[in-house]
Amino acid sequence: VITELAGTGRTVRISADLPVVIIGERINPTGRKRLAAALAAGDLSLLRSDAVQQVQAGAQILDINVGVPGTDERALLAAAVKEVQAAVDLPLCIDTANAAALDAALAVYQGKALVNSVTAEDAALDRVLPIVKRYGAAVIGLAHDERGISTSPEQRLAAARKIVARAAALDISPEDVVIDPLALTVGADSAAGLVTLSTIQLVRQTLGNNITLGASNASFGLPDRPTLNATFLAMAVAVGVTCPITNPLDAVARKALLAADLFLGHDAYGGNWIRFYRAAMRGLQS
Amino acid sequence: VITELAGTGRTVRISADLPVVIIGERINPTGRKRLAAALAAGDLSLLRSDAVQQVQAGAQILDINVGVPGTDERALLAAAVKEVQAAVDLPLCIDTANAAALDAALAVYQGKALVNSVTAEDAALDRVLPIVKRYGAAVIGLAHDERGISTSPEQRLAAARKIVARAAALDISPEDVVIDPLALTVGADSAAGLVTLSTIQLVRQTLGNNITLGASNASFGLPDRPTLNATFLAMAVAVGVTCPITNPLDAVARKALLAADLFLGHDAYGGNWIRFYRAAMRGLQS
């Protein structure tokens, strides 16, 4: 299974046989007061530097979320997409819960986007999938349905399967459905990590879709989150995640993903690993 | 499957449903000139401090290798076992290619030891398994046979299966056979890591034995080996390794294994993770 996405100048392929693709998560006002304030004031200049920084750090897709209360997300998201596409040429992941904003953003988007996201709830599928189809985009399917986020990997698999089936009914191919198995914090439920990892294995083995993951939720509330996030990312990639959503500026996570690529046979002779190491050494010396 | 080992005062259980068990690798003269010189001179005093340090750092089993050219390994290994068992109460892993030394060491060992190791070669099986059986020990089976170390996970699985079957024929139960899938360096063969990870998955899914791994071979010759080793350990544990052989004094590896335990549901509410973090913080402040 190969998911192909495109920006203005670059096509990115996601597959278990290729190196991990990082979806850069930084363009999101949640927890970033300065970005939230800028967006609320209609100032999009931060988006450009955020975009360029993430691409330089190794992101191959950028998530774009501009959800700030009190703003017109429909206008803001489309403007943000234009702004970021003027700065970087790789594919974007349009992140919104607002169908009108999604539609407006895809209308101005150049290339083939990834839509973040749809759940397995009937209302969400009915609302989002036709828009995905209309614009020929790909979509992230969150592995939960009307019953909420299950603690059973089999039920999460069932939700993923439902999304893939409903997409297929609209002629959206499995290549264009990327599954998010969902990660909850292990600080609240000790089994949460294992449920996520087991879901990844089930999706990989039975559906075969590409798999994303917002791994950092898992470490919420615990000390030394960078190490926890990096370890969870490596474990998740070992069992089947192919395009995690993460912060490429986090060097600990970045190194774990490069190392994971190396051990999965996706970095011939450690070329990428050695290049990253040398660049880091130069950074320390300068 | 639960492997139970015992030292003079402590029983250790290894299982996929329990936290990872670290086999401390430090008591081995390979690459440790000072230890090699001490052993060659018949001085065993370093073993005690090496043993205590590793236990304090979280090892639950200690590997004991005293192979130094020009020494009488038979006498030295037995003396080393006595020396270490006088210092720490947990199980030991008797590491030798010399059957007479193994026999002598097990004869003085108190408890139930782990023997490191036997291959799937007929001559090795004939030589080692009867000794393992005689002393009621458990044994590590290296996943290679007369044909050498295969690049095919299926052939490594076949070697593991042969060891389990030959052990069973001597009434050594599968619980008492721990499989080592073998790790070669990815610097020489880019597929080496994937072969190891795939072998782990096959052994876990088809045989179900406990699985050990000397993960650090994989990073040989590459920069930033601690990060590579830690990442490979986390990935290996994610797919089925239950008792890696590693250096517990390596804080990067130690943290990755604690994080892996957390994400596999083996650390309720992150208790061990938080304790380790606090201890590390106290260490930095003192």
Interface residues (C-beta under 8 A of the other chain):
Chain A: V186 G187 S190 A191 A192 G193 L194 T196 L197 A218 L222 P223 D224 T227 L228 A230 T231 F232 A234 M235 A236 V237 A238 V239 K255 A256 A259 A260 L262 F263 L264 G265 D267 A268 Y269 G270 W273 I274 Y277 R278
Chain B: V186 G187 S190 A191 G193 L194 T196 L197 A218 L222 P223 D224 T227 L228 A230 T231 F232 A234 M235 A236 V237 A238 V239 K255 A256 A259 A260 L262 F263 L264 G265 D267 A268 Y269 G270 W273 I274 Y277 R278
